[in-house]
Amino acid sequence: MTLFDDAAAEYREVLEIARGGMGTVSLVVRRQGAVERLHAMKRLLPESRDDDAVRAMFLDEARIAGGIRHPNVVSVTDVGEDERGPYLVMDYVEGVSLAKLIARLRAEGREMPLGTALEILRQVAAGLQAAHELVDATGEALAVIHRDVSPQNILLGFDGYARLTDFGIAKAMGRTSRTQTGMLKGKMGYMAPEVLRFEDPDPRSDLFSFGVVLFELLALRRLYPASAGPASARAILNDPPPDLGDEVPDVPDALVELTFSLLAKDPEHRPASAAEVESTLRRILAEVTFDLPAPPLAAVLAEHFADERSAWRGRVEAARAPAAAPARRGRWLLGGLAAATLLGVGAAVAWPRSDSAPTTTPPSPPTVAAPAPPVDEGAAEASAAEGSATEVSATPPNSAEASAAAPNSTAPPTEPLAPDLGMDEARPARRVRPRRAGMSIAPMWDWQ
């Protein structure tokens, strides 16, 4: 049961940083005593906030993301309602989306350092496992499925951490709003074959999406471009996965095998869990960096996004300067989830792509790398170079529901594994190995 809390949280809006078909995301400041912290606040637009179904899905996100406490997940830290309707407050992460990094490297004609890519993927797998193993206050598994694992929903922080975000269309079996029959949720190019066949997904469906992300990060190209429309769906359903070794020099055999297994048409042929994937990536990373340490993620981001970071910080500081009195917000107390478990720091912002030299003009509003605004169901966008936020009638309003789930923290924060190294270190000669055929193909779903 949802109750109002007499104790008001104080949030002051600094900047609107994203607007979608059904909602907005703003950078806000919360003052607690003498301390001010930045957060990201997601809201529904006026025309959406009175829709009961939209509100229910909006609350699903808090139910799921509010229960996950993991260094590789962007968490919901507060939820409430005021005169402008319901809102979610999320971690603020200073960084960019993985989609932006891929696009920047492609535009510059640069390769993604293999060790750095493996460390990003390892961290994302760890965050995905934290979601999959989430339990409620009684210890019952919630069976969370993210359903939208994609480069747009992976945040890369300047602190060196990769974080999975946007649980707006995630599904906790039996605990969240129900999906409409025949409605695809997610991004077309990252959907597992069973999802395209309208079968019930399970955590291994997320692993297929993860495999597509793995390929895209290393090959710096979309495996299943959204611009191809139905052809991409047919390829996901029918075509054997490509050999990563044909696309990327020096890729270890074990990584090729992992990619094949992640992209298997039959979920039974995929790894059993994200934890298994994380363990495999950890072993491969140790091999790859034994003789040639990888540049840390923080160094890669600093090299490619230093100007944007500086411009964004200046814009935030300028916007924060007026000391306007913060509005008082009524908060919801969410059944079983104590307010103390919702407190946190952080939020995620990615700057607009800018491959030209910096100018004296103010930077354009940044795009949100992590908490994405709610997007109208039925909206279909063609994929841009960095990928679209929603591609096929897929993404319902990013939901929020504060769960009765106790925060689940099975993996304490750890420092990223990749050691420091200069950015221009030479790579070893490519190993020659036999090529492989793809994994077995499941029965096809006839795309009409």
Stockholm file with secondary structure:
# STOCKHOLM 1.0

chainA/1-448         MTLFDDAAAEYREVLEIARGGMGTVSLVVRRQGAVERLHAMKRLLPESRDDDAVRAMFLDEARIAGGIRHPNVVSVTDVGEDERGPYLVMDYVEGVSLAKLIARLRAEGREMPLGTALEILRQVAAGLQAAHELVDATGEALAVIHRDVSPQNILLGFDGYARLTDFGIAKAMGRTSRTQTGMLKGKMGYMAPEVLRFEDPDPRSDLFSFGVVLFELLALRRLYPASAGPASARAILNDPPPDLGDEVPDVPDALVELTFSLLAKDPEHRPASAAEVESTLRRILAEVTFDLPAPPLAAVLAEHFADERSAWRGRVEAARAPAAAPARRGRWLLGGLAAATLLGVGAAVAWPRSDSAPTTTPPSPPTVAAPAPPVDEGAAEASAAEGSATEVSATPPNSAEASAAAPNSTAPPTEPLAPDLGMDEARPARRVRPRRAGMSIAPMWDWQ
#=GR chainA/1-448 SS CCEEEEEEEEEEEEEEEEECSSEEEEEEEEEETTEEEEEEEEEECHHHHTCHHHHHHHHHHHHHHTTBCCTTBCCEEEEEEETTEEEEEECEEEEEEHHHHHHHHHHHTCCCCHHHHHHHHHHHHHHHHHHHTCBCTTSCBCCEECSCCSGGGEEEETTSCEEECCCTTCEETTTSCCCCTTCCCSCGGGCCHHHHTTCCCCHHHHHHHHHHHHHHHHHSSCSSCGGGTHHHHHHHHHSCCCCGGGTSTTCCHHHHHHHHHHTCSSGGGSCSCHHHHHHHHHHHHHHHHHHSCCCCHHHHHHHHHHHHHHHHHHHHHHHHCSCCCCEEEEEEEBTTBCGGGGCCCCEEEBCCCCCSCCCSSCCCCCBCSSSCCCCCTTCCCCCCTTCCSCCSSCCCCCCCCCCSCCCBCCSCCCCCSCCCCCTTCCCCCCCCCCCCCCCCCCCCCCCC
#=GC SS_cons         CCEEEEEEEEEEEEEEEEECSSEEEEEEEEEETTEEEEEEEEEECHHHHTCHHHHHHHHHHHHHHTTBCCTTBCCEEEEEEETTEEEEEECEEEEEEHHHHHHHHHHHTCCCCHHHHHHHHHHHHHHHHHHHTCBCTTSCBCCEECSCCSGGGEEEETTSCEEECCCTTCEETTTSCCCCTTCCCSCGGGCCHHHHTTCCCCHHHHHHHHHHHHHHHHHSSCSSCGGGTHHHHHHHHHSCCCCGGGTSTTCCHHHHHHHHHHTCSSGGGSCSCHHHHHHHHHHHHHHHHHHSCCCCHHHHHHHHHHHHHHHHHHHHHHHHCSCCCCEEEEEEEBTTBCGGGGCCCCEEEBCCCCCSCCCSSCCCCCBCSSSCCCCCTTCCCCCCTTCCSCCSSCCCCCCCCCCSCCCBCCSCCCCCSCCCCCTTCCCCCCCCCCCCCCCCCCCCCCCC
//
